[in-house]
């Protein structure tokens, strides 16, 4: 069955709220079909259900994702591979296209907000939400030192084990004596992000991508869970733009690796292919530099987040509502501007612990269309002009694949 790809105007339409939990209301997106549900659902599929504060019923998640029971499961996360990014260029990827042709695989999941790797990996690894993991964006305030932390390398950040206190699904499975294996690059073995969001597995590393595929296939011979991370689609998308020849080549490369994995796995293995977010092609004519806009700088002490989901920290004594009004007047339909209280109240960060509240900006600005918000005072020029971006609430950024393959 073919898949009709909507017009880009529709894909750039914002959708809120993104709901957490095992239930979902009318008009809501997410719920059991959310990135946070993936590992709890898989834990149920392999016979060792792990519940989380957001998802107390793993079996219901398994049903919602239509996952069959299996002795061994492989979860592959392809960084940056949004559902509609993939569907737009499905003609280039024979293996992934064969999965997309199945009606079961034509139902995307929803990722978190901001729709970005740091927040998403915390959500994925723990089955919870940014308000519990403390991983709320690419950059965020560290309340302990008053500095903006960069959360990929955890620069100026709280120690990963202190910041992210939720047990990971990997840890909870290992506590049940379930085999849990991660296959990735050597540099990520003990990275801060791994220790925060993906701790608890037996990490097998290899520099060569085909070797990582073989390691994954070997691990999957034994009952349990195997996790594989593929990063090039996101990396190329940021620096070259998605839907460019270079991005398509990276997508083709990922498809080739996944097809090799399919051929190498033992019969009966459950494969689930997901992503952390999609990607938007930035419009250079919609780029706004906060540093050059006095009306946007006024009353703002620190700028965090990322170009599609900016977090603003108000100067002491300044009313965040007054800042919000100035930003709304300047940006108009180009963005949605919310106070922290409104964003938390709307459930954008899920359940929020008191210790995490100060890390979230006093204002959250979600870009619409293909607009980016940058700050040349704190970002190098190249970082302000990335052709591929993500973080906001559009369909293109927030819908991710859930491709099931029972080998």
Legacy VTK file of the C-alpha trace (Angstrom):
# vtk DataFile Version 3.0
C-alpha trace
ASCII
DATASET POLYDATA
POINTS 407 float
0.000 0.000 0.000
1.424 3.359 -1.006
1.837 6.278 1.361
0.650 9.745 0.362
3.071 12.437 1.497
1.328 15.681 2.512
2.300 19.035 1.043
5.182 20.761 2.805
2.830 23.485 4.051
0.926 20.848 6.019
4.107 19.207 7.304
5.259 22.562 8.661
2.045 22.974 10.634
2.626 23.061 14.428
0.852 20.527 16.634
0.379 20.864 20.389
0.135 19.404 22.940
2.325 16.321 22.734
0.798 14.044 25.355
2.572 11.612 27.700
1.052 8.507 29.241
-0.708 5.255 28.415
-3.956 6.989 27.464
-4.691 9.685 24.921
-7.597 12.100 24.580
-9.409 13.250 21.489
-7.345 15.716 19.472
-4.132 14.829 21.299
-1.003 13.270 19.811
1.526 11.038 21.496
0.249 9.062 24.464
1.041 5.372 23.993
2.390 6.105 20.491
5.218 8.286 21.757
8.997 7.941 21.791
8.818 7.448 25.554
6.762 4.272 25.071
9.239 2.444 22.807
11.515 0.720 25.305
8.751 -0.091 27.844
6.733 -1.629 24.981
9.724 -3.663 23.809
10.399 -4.804 27.378
6.903 -6.279 27.427
7.416 -7.898 24.021
10.475 -9.800 25.288
8.630 -10.933 28.406
10.164 -8.600 31.008
7.820 -5.592 31.249
9.324 -2.412 32.689
6.951 0.303 33.882
7.870 3.982 34.270
6.229 7.031 35.872
4.791 7.978 32.474
3.910 4.442 31.402
2.653 2.140 34.164
1.245 -0.452 31.707
3.952 -1.780 29.333
1.604 -4.448 27.941
-0.807 -1.741 26.792
2.088 -0.031 25.032
3.044 -3.281 23.322
-0.528 -3.529 22.037
-0.601 0.125 20.985
2.601 -0.328 18.973
1.418 -3.737 17.663
4.631 -5.459 18.717
4.667 -9.268 18.606
6.224 -11.301 21.400
9.849 -12.266 20.761
12.769 -13.820 22.628
15.181 -11.247 21.214
14.551 -7.674 20.074
16.735 -5.092 18.325
15.828 -1.419 18.633
17.551 0.829 16.093
17.485 4.587 16.541
18.375 6.504 13.365
19.215 10.010 14.527
17.288 12.716 12.668
15.185 10.415 10.498
11.722 11.933 10.747
8.831 9.858 9.444
7.950 12.311 6.682
11.592 13.023 5.856
11.896 9.298 5.197
8.605 8.983 3.326
9.554 11.857 1.021
12.572 9.931 -0.246
11.405 6.348 0.195
12.262 5.617 -3.434
15.956 5.655 -2.518
15.741 3.065 0.263
14.500 -0.381 -0.810
14.615 -2.026 2.617
12.948 0.818 4.502
10.454 1.241 1.651
9.468 -2.419 1.977
8.634 -1.740 5.627
6.813 1.511 4.869
4.605 -0.329 2.391
3.065 -2.233 5.297
-0.003 -0.417 6.743
1.213 -1.310 10.242
4.308 0.827 9.671
2.470 3.835 8.275
1.543 5.110 11.746
4.246 7.479 13.011
5.070 8.001 16.656
5.477 11.420 18.253
8.700 12.605 19.838
9.131 15.033 22.732
9.426 18.798 22.891
11.840 20.238 22.216
12.206 17.799 19.335
15.939 17.460 19.709
18.492 14.774 20.514
19.324 15.597 24.144
15.730 15.752 25.328
14.695 12.842 23.113
17.453 10.485 24.257
16.508 11.091 27.869
12.867 10.377 27.047
13.783 7.293 25.012
16.221 5.803 27.499
14.056 6.245 30.601
10.559 6.002 29.146
9.696 9.251 30.914
9.818 12.954 30.008
12.159 15.986 30.062
10.536 17.301 33.240
11.788 14.215 35.079
15.119 13.626 33.348
16.247 17.253 33.631
17.349 17.082 29.980
15.220 19.865 28.536
17.159 21.033 25.483
20.433 21.364 23.636
21.419 24.127 26.053
19.809 24.967 29.380
20.488 26.762 32.644
22.574 25.025 35.285
21.035 26.419 38.490
24.091 25.399 40.495
26.483 27.774 38.708
24.169 30.132 36.821
25.718 29.204 33.471
24.194 27.867 30.281
25.062 24.172 29.889
25.664 22.490 26.544
24.007 19.138 26.996
25.600 17.000 24.282
28.993 17.052 26.023
27.495 18.315 29.336
29.735 21.402 29.320
29.093 23.544 32.428
26.468 20.970 33.356
25.455 19.067 36.448
27.045 15.611 36.608
25.065 13.257 34.333
24.159 10.847 37.138
23.004 13.684 39.374
21.053 15.504 36.670
19.300 12.458 35.194
18.076 10.466 38.197
15.427 8.311 36.549
16.404 4.646 36.165
16.860 3.755 32.516
14.915 0.912 30.948
18.289 -0.749 30.291
19.110 -0.641 34.012
15.731 -2.053 34.975
16.034 -4.907 32.484
19.566 -5.705 33.643
18.262 -5.826 37.226
15.974 -8.648 36.040
19.040 -10.471 34.647
17.966 -9.709 31.086
20.743 -9.357 28.512
20.962 -5.736 27.368
23.542 -4.803 24.719
24.314 -1.459 23.066
26.342 -1.245 19.859
27.888 2.074 18.953
30.955 4.173 18.349
33.821 3.916 20.876
33.588 7.637 21.661
30.045 7.199 22.958
30.820 4.315 25.342
31.370 6.518 28.389
30.037 9.821 27.076
28.047 12.051 29.405
24.930 11.580 27.271
25.266 7.782 27.399
25.765 7.819 31.152
22.747 10.059 31.609
20.216 8.490 29.263
21.404 5.046 28.167
23.327 3.584 31.083
22.916 -0.009 32.133
23.803 -1.990 29.016
26.825 -3.997 27.939
28.372 -1.568 25.450
30.108 -3.056 22.414
31.992 -0.540 20.329
33.488 -0.529 16.851
34.695 2.251 14.574
33.367 0.689 11.377
29.610 0.767 10.779
29.458 -2.736 9.263
31.256 -4.118 12.304
28.606 -2.546 14.537
25.942 -4.290 12.466
27.703 -7.628 12.905
28.075 -7.005 16.644
24.354 -6.271 16.843
23.466 -9.464 14.960
25.713 -11.588 17.169
24.275 -10.111 20.356
20.728 -10.764 19.138
21.357 -14.516 19.019
20.757 -14.569 22.765
17.408 -13.642 24.361
17.165 -10.019 25.444
17.418 -6.494 24.040
19.992 -5.014 21.667
20.217 -1.285 20.935
21.892 0.153 17.824
22.450 3.839 17.088
22.951 5.267 13.558
23.946 8.937 13.414
24.961 9.980 9.873
21.511 10.992 8.637
21.297 13.673 11.336
24.917 14.787 10.992
24.655 15.288 7.224
21.214 16.857 7.545
22.540 19.554 9.859
25.539 20.472 7.753
24.179 19.946 4.224
20.450 20.160 4.701
17.914 17.383 4.509
16.656 16.341 1.061
19.985 17.272 -0.518
22.069 14.795 -2.548
24.400 14.382 0.436
21.501 13.673 2.797
19.973 11.199 0.373
23.341 9.420 0.174
23.457 9.201 3.976
19.902 7.847 3.972
20.860 5.256 1.366
23.828 4.281 3.516
21.598 3.794 6.560
19.197 1.689 4.482
22.071 -0.507 3.296
23.209 -1.078 6.886
19.689 -1.888 8.044
19.208 -4.336 5.155
22.471 -6.028 6.149
21.219 -6.231 9.730
17.985 -7.854 8.534
19.937 -10.481 6.573
22.280 -11.175 9.488
19.808 -11.573 12.346
18.579 -14.962 13.528
15.057 -15.931 12.565
12.413 -14.764 15.012
14.209 -11.547 16.013
11.971 -8.509 16.459
13.402 -5.340 14.878
11.995 -1.903 15.694
13.378 1.136 13.839
12.695 4.556 15.349
14.230 8.043 15.442
14.566 10.888 17.915
13.204 13.707 15.720
12.713 14.891 12.159
14.304 17.829 10.376
13.302 21.113 8.704
15.181 22.952 5.962
15.994 26.363 7.433
15.075 29.424 5.380
17.967 31.935 5.543
15.474 34.749 4.895
13.603 33.753 8.068
16.730 33.792 10.239
16.452 36.233 13.156
19.530 37.147 15.182
18.555 38.045 18.742
21.842 39.934 19.154
20.740 42.436 16.496
17.233 42.957 17.863
17.085 45.325 20.873
13.413 44.578 21.404
14.233 40.871 21.757
17.274 41.370 23.998
15.483 43.674 26.418
15.056 42.050 29.821
16.665 38.761 28.767
19.622 37.605 30.862
20.461 34.277 29.173
19.453 32.489 25.981
19.242 28.693 25.859
17.591 25.988 23.807
18.254 25.856 20.063
17.312 27.724 16.873
13.863 26.129 16.611
13.061 26.010 20.349
14.595 28.908 22.247
14.471 29.177 26.040
14.783 32.678 27.473
15.836 33.358 31.051
14.567 36.706 32.300
16.811 39.233 33.989
16.167 39.441 37.733
13.311 41.825 38.420
11.972 41.641 34.864
8.442 40.400 34.233
8.548 37.409 31.848
5.080 38.387 30.651
6.393 41.732 29.409
9.203 39.960 27.522
6.677 37.558 26.031
4.517 40.422 24.791
7.482 42.091 23.057
8.483 38.816 21.418
4.935 38.137 20.243
4.680 41.587 18.735
8.000 41.148 16.919
7.559 37.579 15.696
3.830 37.442 15.007
2.915 34.206 13.242
6.559 33.134 12.936
6.616 31.550 16.389
4.635 30.576 19.445
5.780 32.303 22.642
4.824 30.742 25.978
5.711 31.454 29.574
7.255 28.628 31.574
4.052 28.224 33.558
1.927 27.901 30.438
4.324 25.426 28.819
4.452 23.262 31.940
0.719 23.532 32.416
0.157 22.385 28.843
2.256 19.302 29.534
5.010 20.132 27.045
7.693 18.805 29.394
5.514 16.095 30.907
5.574 15.770 34.682
8.063 18.328 36.023
10.006 17.851 39.248
10.646 20.931 41.389
14.402 20.561 40.938
13.997 20.744 37.129
11.791 23.847 36.987
14.711 26.341 37.256
16.448 24.620 34.329
13.558 25.468 32.003
13.529 28.957 30.524
11.106 31.586 31.792
9.897 31.700 28.198
9.755 29.029 25.498
9.726 30.168 21.849
8.771 27.546 19.263
9.563 28.500 15.673
6.985 28.061 12.921
7.436 27.545 9.193
11.206 27.381 8.435
12.290 30.165 10.763
15.342 30.032 13.049
16.204 32.148 16.081
19.943 32.506 16.678
22.218 34.589 18.897
25.531 35.657 17.381
26.762 36.792 20.805
27.096 33.202 21.981
27.112 31.089 18.790
29.755 30.821 16.097
28.573 31.992 12.696
28.377 28.497 11.183
26.119 27.333 14.014
23.681 30.165 13.282
23.388 29.170 9.617
22.835 25.407 9.707
20.737 24.400 6.697
19.038 21.556 8.608
17.402 22.222 11.989
14.856 20.795 14.412
13.440 21.341 17.873
9.976 22.796 17.327
6.477 21.328 17.181
5.816 20.943 13.453
4.646 17.635 12.030
7.906 17.342 10.090
9.982 17.624 13.271
7.836 15.678 15.718
6.642 12.636 13.769
9.068 9.728 13.852
8.970 6.226 12.329
7.957 3.080 14.127
8.965 0.410 11.623
8.426 -3.171 12.742
10.232 -6.085 11.111
9.935 -9.621 12.446
12.829 -11.438 10.813
LINES 1 408
407 0 1 2 3 4 5 6 7 8 9 10 11 12 13 14 15 16 17 18 19 20 21 22 23 24 25 26 27 28 29 30 31 32 33 34 35 36 37 38 39 40 41 42 43 44 45 46 47 48 49 50 51 52 53 54 55 56 57 58 59 60 61 62 63 64 65 66 67 68 69 70 71 72 73 74 75 76 77 78 79 80 81 82 83 84 85 86 87 88 89 90 91 92 93 94 95 96 97 98 99 100 101 102 103 104 105 106 107 108 109 110 111 112 113 114 115 116 117 118 119 120 121 122 123 124 125 126 127 128 129 130 131 132 133 134 135 136 137 138 139 140 141 142 143 144 145 146 147 148 149 150 151 152 153 154 155 156 157 158 159 160 161 162 163 164 165 166 167 168 169 170 171 172 173 174 175 176 177 178 179 180 181 182 183 184 185 186 187 188 189 190 191 192 193 194 195 196 197 198 199 200 201 202 203 204 205 206 207 208 209 210 211 212 213 214 215 216 217 218 219 220 221 222 223 224 225 226 227 228 229 230 231 232 233 234 235 236 237 238 239 240 241 242 243 244 245 246 247 248 249 250 251 252 253 254 255 256 257 258 259 260 261 262 263 264 265 266 267 268 269 270 271 272 273 274 275 276 277 278 279 280 281 282 283 284 285 286 287 288 289 290 291 292 293 294 295 296 297 298 299 300 301 302 303 304 305 306 307 308 309 310 311 312 313 314 315 316 317 318 319 320 321 322 323 324 325 326 327 328 329 330 331 332 333 334 335 336 337 338 339 340 341 342 343 344 345 346 347 348 349 350 351 352 353 354 355 356 357 358 359 360 361 362 363 364 365 366 367 368 369 370 371 372 373 374 375 376 377 378 379 380 381 382 383 384 385 386 387 388 389 390 391 392 393 394 395 396 397 398 399 400 401 402 403 404 405 406
